[in-house]
């Protein structure tokens, strides 16, 4: 049975959208559930409000005045691991991919239901608060890659590698079971606790980004292998 502190009602959420109607529509259900909402209506104000508040989650529209959401995402991710949920238009597939590659944790496509919105927000906060399932005080080490499960750090050939929350969880999930093939659906379940509303191609983006960080040659991976038509696996122990 889950315990209440897994979902802190005092969490502070930075809501960044230049449309007044969207601000009102999304602020009400968040405040109704006990969250503290900080509003920003352009990219520059978003960065300022982030610096002024201890933010637990950023909800970030892509189309913003002054600085667009992708640039705000890039700047936030350069200095913080805070969960970022991006709001995108229905046909902006490229923006979704770019947002994920810049370090966004998830995206939600307009128009969306308030029920879906609540689900995404609570899932993002839950992931940020909970330790990884089965986490131990030791580490996983495979041919130059060291994953410290307690400290949530990764080193490749002795050099630290900065991963987002979801990149770490993806690497941990695959490396904990070397050789096991995971379907995209299974990885969605492992990382988000469910596959509802999510495109399986999201996994492809995170895998590509992870390869760029841990592989010496991402086009010829040594650790993360694609199993064509199925999903992904981590290299087996020698």
C-alpha positions in Angstrom: 0.0 0.0 0.0 1.5 3.4 -1.0 2.3 5.9 1.7 1.3 9.5 1.6 4.7 11.1 1.5 5.2 9.6 -2.0 3.1 12.5 -3.3 3.9 15.7 -1.3 0.9 18.0 -1.5 3.1 20.9 -0.7 5.0 20.5 -3.9 5.7 23.7 -5.8 4.9 23.7 -9.6 6.2 26.3 -12.0 3.5 26.7 -14.7 4.9 28.5 -17.8 2.4 29.5 -20.5 1.6 32.8 -22.1 -2.1 32.2 -22.5 -4.3 33.4 -19.6 -6.9 30.8 -20.4 -4.4 28.0 -20.1 -3.0 29.4 -16.8 -6.5 29.4 -15.3 -7.4 26.0 -16.7 -4.4 24.3 -15.3 -3.8 26.2 -12.1 -7.2 25.4 -10.6 -6.9 21.5 -10.6 -3.3 21.8 -9.3 -4.3 24.1 -6.4 -7.3 22.0 -5.8 -5.0 19.1 -5.0 -2.9 21.2 -2.7 0.0 22.1 -4.9 1.6 25.6 -4.8 1.5 27.0 -8.3 4.0 29.7 -9.5 3.0 31.3 -12.8 5.2 32.6 -15.6 4.1 34.0 -19.0 7.3 34.1 -20.9 10.7 32.4 -21.0 12.7 35.1 -19.2 10.1 35.2 -16.4 10.2 31.4 -16.1 13.9 31.4 -15.4 13.5 34.3 -12.9 10.7 32.5 -11.0 12.7 29.3 -11.0 15.5 31.1 -9.3 13.2 32.6 -6.7 11.4 29.4 -5.7 12.2 25.9 -4.7 10.5 24.3 -7.7 9.6 20.6 -7.7 8.2 20.4 -11.2 8.1 22.6 -14.3 5.2 22.6 -16.7 6.6 24.3 -19.8 4.8 25.4 -23.0 7.0 25.4 -26.1 5.6 28.5 -27.8 6.6 31.4 -25.5 7.6 35.1 -25.9 11.2 36.3 -25.3 12.6 32.8 -24.9 10.9 29.8 -26.3 10.2 26.7 -24.2 13.0 24.6 -25.8 15.6 27.2 -24.8 14.2 27.5 -21.3 14.3 23.7 -21.0 18.0 23.7 -22.2 18.9 26.3 -19.6 17.0 24.7 -16.7 18.5 21.3 -17.5 22.0 22.7 -17.5 21.7 23.6 -13.8 19.0 21.4 -12.4 17.5 17.9 -12.5 14.0 19.2 -11.8 11.3 17.2 -13.7 10.1 19.1 -16.8 6.8 18.4 -18.4 6.4 20.1 -21.8 3.2 21.2 -23.4 3.2 20.7 -27.2 0.7 21.2 -30.1 -0.7 18.1 -31.7 1.4 18.2 -34.9 4.7 19.4 -33.4 6.5 16.0 -33.5 9.9 17.6 -34.1 9.4 19.8 -31.0 8.6 16.8 -28.9 11.8 15.0 -30.0 13.9 18.1 -29.5 12.4 18.7 -26.1 13.2 15.2 -25.0 16.7 15.5 -26.3 17.2 18.7 -24.4 16.3 16.9 -21.2 12.5 17.2 -20.8 11.2 14.2 -18.8 7.8 14.0 -20.5 5.4 15.8 -22.8 1.7 16.2 -23.1 0.0 17.1 -26.4 -2.7 19.8 -26.6 -5.6 19.4 -26.4 -5.6 17.2 -23.4 -8.0 16.2 -20.7 -7.6 17.5 -17.2 -7.6 13.8 -16.1 -4.6 13.1 -18.3 -2.9 16.3 -17.1 -3.3 15.3 -13.4 -2.0 11.9 -14.2 1.1 13.2 -15.9 1.8 15.7 -13.1 1.4 13.2 -10.3 3.5 10.6 -12.1 6.3 13.1 -12.6 6.3 14.2 -9.0 6.1 10.5 -7.8 9.2 9.6 -9.9 11.1 12.5 -8.5 10.3 11.6 -4.9 10.7 7.8 -4.9 14.0 5.9 -4.9 14.3 3.5 -7.8 12.6 0.2 -7.3 14.9 -2.4 -5.9 17.7 0.2 -5.3 20.5 -1.1 -3.2 23.5 0.4 -1.6 25.9 -1.1 -4.1 26.7 -0.4 -7.7 26.4 -2.0 -11.1 29.7 -2.2 -13.0 30.0 -3.4 -16.6 33.2 -2.9 -18.6 34.0 0.7 -17.7 30.5 1.8 -16.8 29.8 2.2 -13.1 26.3 3.0 -11.9 26.0 3.9 -8.2 22.5 3.1 -7.2 22.5 4.9 -3.9 24.1 8.1 -5.1 22.5 7.9 -8.5 25.7 8.7 -10.3 27.3 7.2 -13.4 30.9 7.0 -14.5 32.3 5.9 -17.8 36.0 5.0 -17.8 36.3 6.8 -14.5 34.7 10.1 -15.8 31.4 11.3 -14.4 28.5 11.5 -16.8 25.5 13.7 -16.1 22.2 12.0 -16.8 18.6 13.2 -16.4 16.3 11.3 -14.0 14.8 9.3 -16.8 18.1 8.5 -18.5 19.4 7.2 -15.2 16.3 5.1 -14.7 16.5 3.7 -18.3 20.2 2.8 -17.8 19.6 1.3 -14.4 16.7 -0.8 -15.7 18.6 -2.2 -18.6 22.0 -2.7 -16.9 20.4 -4.4 -13.9 19.4 -7.3 -16.2 22.2 -7.6 -18.8 21.2 -9.5 -21.9 17.4 -9.2 -21.2 15.5 -7.7 -24.0 13.0 -5.1 -23.0 10.2 -4.0 -25.4 9.4 -0.3 -25.6 6.1 -1.0 -23.9 7.9 -2.7 -21.0 10.3 0.3 -20.7 7.4 2.7 -20.7 5.9 0.7 -17.8 9.2 0.7 -15.9 10.0 4.4 -16.3 6.5 5.9 -16.1 4.5 3.3 -14.3 2.3 2.9 -17.3 2.1 3.4 -21.1 -1.1 5.4 -21.3 -1.0 8.5 -23.5 2.7 7.8 -24.3 4.3 7.2 -27.7 6.7 4.2 -27.6 9.1 6.3 -29.8 9.7 8.3 -26.7 11.9 5.4 -25.5 13.9 5.7 -28.8 14.7 9.3 -28.1 15.9 8.6 -24.6 18.0 5.7 -25.7 19.7 7.8 -28.4 20.4 10.5 -25.9 21.8 8.0 -23.4 24.1 6.5 -26.1 25.5 9.9 -26.9 26.5 10.2 -23.3 28.0 6.7 -22.5 29.1 5.3 -25.8 32.4 6.2 -27.4 30.7 5.8 -30.8 26.9 6.0 -30.6 26.5 4.6 -34.1 28.3 1.4 -33.0 27.1 0.9 -29.4 29.1 -1.2 -27.0 26.5 -1.2 -24.2 23.0 -0.4 -25.4 21.9 -2.7 -28.3 18.8 -2.4 -30.4 16.9 -5.6 -30.9 15.1 -5.0 -34.2 11.4 -5.1 -34.1 11.4 -5.7 -30.3 13.2 -3.1 -28.2 16.6 -2.8 -26.4 19.0 -4.7 -24.2 22.2 -4.0 -22.2 25.3 -6.0 -23.1 25.7 -9.3 -21.3 28.4 -9.7 -18.6 31.6 -11.3 -19.9 
